[in-house]
Amino acid sequence: MAKQSKRFRALSAKKNDDAVSIPDAVKTLKTYDGTKFDQSVEIAIRLGIDHTQAEQIIRGSIVLPHGIGKQQRVLVFAKGAKAEEAKAAGAEYVGEEDLANKVKDGWVDFDVCIAAPDMMKLVGPLGKVLGPRGLMPSPRAGTVTPEIGKTVSEYKAGKVEFRNDKAGIVQAVVGKVSFDGPKLVDNIQAFLDKVSTLKPGSIKGTFIKGAHISATMSPSVRLAV
């Protein structure tokens, strides 16, 4: 760990805090590489919102043009034909009460949780386990849906969910350092564009106040947005 900290300090010392274009930010981020694993690239966007106002909560999802470089493990609560749809689309875990009991006992070995609308009586009580981990299905995020097969396919293709935190920041993984530069640029631009479309009507000032990209073990680079 000391080795990594020394590396991080060295990179931080030489980084430039000027805001740069997305292509230049991606180039800079790639110069920070040097770990033995393929780092994830994340974007953080600071929004001019009041998180205490329900109408200013920013939440959504997007299928990034080039995925995120990671196979997401999908759990689906469904029965009958919807359960078969989920399995055919590639969901790792599909079930009803059996899965609910497993989750209730603390099992959360999955990345996405999707539920058919008629399963919410079963899924609702799991909020205490799923909520704090950002895994609770919701209609607003598109994870409570009758379109089970389509939704599972989207997540397997690299769909990501996002929601602002109490500081008004939205964060999401947008790829891997190993991605070609243009692919990372496409993903980052697509995410920024998506968030821009969600500006609440009650906000009259600047909506996107700043944005940075960073890798798992690298300093951040400020974007000119």
Summary of the structure (lengths in Angstrom):
residues: 225
radius of gyration: 19.0
end to end distance: 34.1
largest distance: 57.6
contacts: 673
relative contact order: 0.27
helix: 38%
strand: 22%
